[in-house]
Amino acid sequence: MTKFNVLILGNASASPTLTRNQTSQLINIGEQYYLMDCGEGTQIRLREHKVKIQRINHIFISHLHGDHYLGLIGLIQTMHLLGRTSELTIYCPGDIKQIVDVHLKISESHLKYPIVYKTVNSENSELVYENDKIEVISIPLKHRIACSGYLFKEKQKPRRINPKALKTFEVPKYQINKIKLGEDYIAENGEIIKNMRLTLDSLPSFSYAFCSDTKYLESIIPIIKGVDLLYHESTFADEHADRARKTYHSTAKQAAEIALKSEAKKLIIGHFSNRYADLNVLLTEAKTVFENTEIATQGNTFEVSFSQ
C-alpha cells in the first residue's frame, strides 16, 4: 500500500498557545517524509507522534517569519546530537542559511552532517525537487516578505501486472520485471504480446498544495488546478477582511473561494489568529463557499490517498 498523507503539527499564526503550535506539517508519501515549515515546538510535536526525525531529509520553509521557522535550529541540533550523518536539504525563498550559520557560529557548534540549501524563486513557479515518484513545484505567494507555497504531485504510476493475462500467455516469472517497465513480451513462438494486454491501468496519482501566508491571490489557481487536497491559510474571518488585506493574509471565505475556483477536491484551513477561541466561526464561513472544508486541527492526519 502507498501512503500519501499530511500530519498537522501546528496551525497557529504569530504566537503559539497551549493547544495550537505554530505552523508545521509532516507529509508522508510512500513512507518518505517531507517537513513543511518548522514553527516553534515542532520537534516536540514530532516526538509526540513518534516520528523518527532522522528519516526527514527534506525541509520546505515557506518564508522567514518566525512562526514558520523558529523550530528549525532546535531540530537541526537534535538531529546532530542523535548522530545524524546523512545530508539534509532545506528549501526556502529567503536566506535561511545565514540564519542557521549565525546560530552555529555564535554557539560554536558544528554539525556532523551536511546541509544543502536550495533557494526558491518566490516570483515564478518552478520545479524545486523531484525523485522517481514525486515532484515538488513552488507556488509564488503574496506576503510582506518573499513567500512560497509548495505543490506535491505524484508522477504517473506504472501500469499494473494482470495475473490472469500472464497465466493466459504463459509468461515466465523472469519476464515480469520487464513487463512492469513497459516492455512487450515475445513468446517462444515469436509472437509479440503487447504490454497493454498484459497489464492493467495504473492507479491514479494524487496531489497536495500547501499555500502559506498570502493575501487573496487568484494567480495561484492555474498552478493548483484540480488539486486533491489544498491547505490554505485562513488567519481571519471575513469581518476582519480589511485587517487581512493590510497584513497580507487571507480570510476563511477567501481561502474557500480559491478552493472553489481551483476545483480542489478538499480544503483544509489553518494559521488561525489567536482572537478566535472557537474555530468553528472560520469553518462555517468557509463552508458557505466550499462545502468540503475541514479545520487543520493539530494532531489530525489527512489522507490524500491510500491506494495500492
N, C-alpha and C positions, 0 to 999 in steps of 0.2 A: 504494500500500500504506500502511496506517495502523499505525504502531508504537505499542506500549504496553509499555514495559519498565522495569526497575529495575536501575540500576548500583550495586553495593555499593562505597562509597568507604572504609568503615571498619566494623569490627564489634567493637571492644574496649570494655570498660567501664572506668570510672575512668581509669587512665593508659595511654597508648599503648605499644606495643612496636615492635621493628624490623619486624615483619611484620603488625601489627594497628593500624591507625589508629583513632582514636576515631569514634564513630557519625556517619555521614553517608551519604546516598543521593541519587542523581540519578534522578528519574522523568521519562521521556520519553513523552509522549502526543501522537502526531501531530506530532513534531518541536517541540513546546512543552516547555521544560524547567522542572521544579519541583525545588528543592533541599529535601531533608528532613534537618533537623538539620545542624549545621556544626561538628563537633568539630575540635580542633587538627589542622592539617595538611591540611584539606580542599582548599584551593586548590592544593596541590601534587599531590594525587591527581587533581583536575580537569585539571590541566596534563598529568599522566601519560597521561590518557585522551584528550587533545587536545579537551577540551570548551571551546567558546567561551563564556567566563563571562558575556559581555555579553548572551547570549541567556537568561540566568536572570533572570526578572522577579518571581518569587515564591519566598520562602524561608519554610519552615514549621519553627518551633522547637518541640520537644515540651515542654521545661521548662528552667529556668535552673540546672541543674547543669553545671559547666564542661565536662565531656566531651561535651556536646551543643551548645555554642555558642561555645567559646573560639576557633574558627577564623573567626568571623564578622567581627570587627574587621579582620583582615588582608584578607579577601575584599572587604569594603566599600571599603577604601582602595585595593586593587589595581584595582577597577572604576573608581574616581576617576582613578587615575594613567593608566589606559588610555583616558581621555577619555569615560567614560560621561556621558550627559546624560538618558537616559530614566529614568522612575520605577521604583523598586524597592519592592515591598511585602513586609513581614515580619509573619508571623503568630506569636503567642506567647501562652500563658496568663499570663505574667508580664510585668514592666515592662522589656522588652528595650530600649525607647527610652532609659530612664535610663542603662543601661549604655553604650550607644553614645554618648550625649550627653556623658558624663563623659570617655570616651576622646578624643572630638573636642575638648572644651574644654581639657583638660589639655595635649594635644599641639598646641593652637592650629591645628587642621586644619579645613578647610572643604571640603565636597563640592560637585562641580559638578552633582549630580543630586539630586532629592528622594527621601526615604524616607517611605513611608506605613506607619504601624504599626497593625495590627489586633489588638486584644485578644481572645483566645479564651476562652470560658467553659469552665472545667475541671470544672464541676459538672453541666452539662447538654449533651447533644449538640445541635449546631446547624450550619446551613449557613454555612461561613466564606468560601467562594469559589465562583463559577461563571462559565462562559462558555458559548458556544453548543454546546460539545462535552462538557464535563465539569462535575461538581460535587464539591466537597470538603466533607466533613462531619467535625466533630470527634468524637473518641471519649474521653469522660471516663475517666481512669485513676486509680489509687490509688497514689501515691508519697509520699515525705516532704514534697514541696512540690507546688504546683499543676502538674499534668502532663496533657497531652492527646495522644492519638494522632490519626491522620487517615485517613479513608476516601476514596479517589479512585474516583469512579464515572463511567463514560461514560454520557451520556444516550442515549436511544433513537435509533438511527441511522435516517436516511431510507430509504424503500424504494428499491430499485434499478431502473433502467430495464431493460425487457425488449426487446432489439433486435428479436427476432422479432415481437413484438406491434406495435412501431412500424411495421415493414415491412408487416405484415398490414393494419393500419388506415390505412396511408399517411399517417402523422403527419409534418408538415413539421418541419424541424430547429428553426425558431424557436419551436416549441411545447414543445421538450424541457425547458427550464428550468422552465416552469410545471408540467409533469408531475412533475419532480423534487420540486417544492414541494408536491405532493399534489393538484394540480388535475385535474379531469376534462378530456377532450378533446372539443370539439364539432366534428364533421366538417362538411364543406361542405354535405352534405345535411340538416344539422340534428340528426343522430343524436348522442346523448351517450354517449361511451365512458368508462366508469368507470375511475378511476385504477388500481384493483386489477387490471384486465385488461391494463394497460399496464406494470405494474411487477412486480418480484419481491420476496419478503420481504426485510426489512432484515437485515443481518448482526448477529450478537449483540453486545451491549455487555458490557464487562468491568470488573472492579473490583480494587482493591488496597488492603489495610488495613495501616497501619503502627502497631503497638502498642508504644510505647516503654516506659520503665521503669515497672513496676507490679507489685504483688503479684497473686496469683491472683484474678481478678475476673470472675465469671460475668455481671455486669450488662452487659458489653460484647457479649455473644453476640447479642442481638437486632439490634444496630447492624451487626455484620459478618456476619450470617447469609448463607451461600451465597457468600461472597467467593471470587473466583478465585485470588488469591494473598494469603496472610497472612504478614506478618512479625510475630513476637512475641519480645520479649526473653527470653533463657534464660541468665541470669547464672550459675546454679549447677546442679549435678547434684542429684538427689533426696537424696543422702546429706547434703547441706547445706541441706535444706529449712527447717530452723529458722533458719539464717543468712539465707536468702532472706526468710522471714517478718519477721524483725527489721529488715531493711534495705529492706523494701517492694520486693522483687524477686521474680522467678519462677524456677522450675526448668525444665529442658528438658521434663520429664514434664508439668508443669503447662501449659506452652505447647501441648504436643500435645493435652492434654485440651480446651483452648479451641478448637483447630483442629477436633477431632472433634465437639464439641458445637455448634459454629457451622456445621458442614458445609462447611468450607472445601475448596476443590479441592486446594490445595497450601500447605504451610507451609515457611517459611524461618526459621531461628533465628539469633540474634546477641546482641551485647552480652555477650560472654563474660568471665568473671573470668580474670585472668592466672594463677590457680592451675592452670588446665587447659592443659597443654602439648599434649595430644592431644585435639582437639575431637571425635574420634570417640566418646569417652565420652558426651558430651552427645547426639550424633546417634543413637547406638544406643539410648539411653534414650528419646528422643522417638519413635523408630520402633516401640518396643514398644506405643505407644498409637496413633500416627498414622503409617502407613507412608510416605505421600508427603511426607516431610520432607527438606529439604536444609540444609546449613550455608550461611549468608550469607557465603560466602568473599569476602574483599576482592578486588576486580577482576572478579568474576563479574557477568554481566548475566543477569537472569531475565526471560524473556518472559512477560508477562501475556497477550498476544495478538499475533498477526501475521496480519492479515486485510486484505481489500480495502476 
